[in-house]
């Protein structure tokens, strides 16, 4: 058992989550509506634009994990890659929202190209960042401490990205100027967060492992043979799809169902303050009933909040606020606990001293990005099926009652059902505190 790491390492590691969460949250919250309501892109094409970069990322991120595993550096194997992402992602992110003088298909092509490049830059940071907790400590509960700090910073990032980004965007009379200013501010935030994680983790251990010489496909086969990872991974994907669907639906519901776009920031605050505040409580519950049980309860709380949001037309703003608080509490657990369980899988994934954490982390991060885009895609499908009408920046379109019902169901009931479905694969997860360190081939 290693000694506990300095608190500063926990905190600076956690600060990197600001970047990963802002990059996932702001496009999830604003990119679809930016395309449909400012660049006059159809909902179906806009959903494809959001999804395409994640398909590319799904193919590339595992390779980044392999290359990270094989990296030899005085900085360790992870931090050089994190620095490369830190120096490229902020510029590309700002460019995505640069407000080109394009509309329709041409605008969609521009955004898709820049978003693909930004997603790859994000993976250069996020894949090695995700791999770190599983290899710099062998303490089962310290991994939860790392991820408690990470969850707190996720909440801060969502507060900045989910609440501040819409305010920045809407504070300008011209839509293009608002999106451009928001992109620049969020890009600066990405840079500060990523550099702080690179510099702040320099005191973390840099364990030496024998690198794996085989190619990606053999390593992927080994990864999916890891019995704990192969049931945790689909559970986490379903959690991410649920979160992505709900976040993407917020600005549509506030603007069209509640009739006030300013409610976007209010509801996001109601989600994010409980998300940050409840992270220590989920960690304590995971110590008492273990991580799998706590993750199941967090999924149930999220789903309850989602069902409450479905009733917004009946109980208005007060009910929306209460339901958003429940969503935030549940989202805290579904953020902290799967990440901590992943770190346990990473720690048990090496055989014969060979590093494989980057491969599993690459699968995890690409799967997370893909799942969130699938969530956005589910919403765009609900909009397209229900007859939502896209518009340019200066157009005002009155949506039909069917379109309003479609966006409400797609933003609330659909993510609640998807979240509850994660309980099925989660029920087969068996990596508890007592079993950490068992050989990967041990019987379940």
PyMOL commands that set and color helices and strands:
alter all, ss='L'
color gray80, all
select helices_A, chain A and resi 7-37+43-70+76-96+104-131+133-136+140-170+175-200+216-225+227-257+263-310+312-347+357-386+401-411+413-426+433-435
alter helices_A, ss='H'
color red, helices_A
deselect
rebuild
show_as cartoon
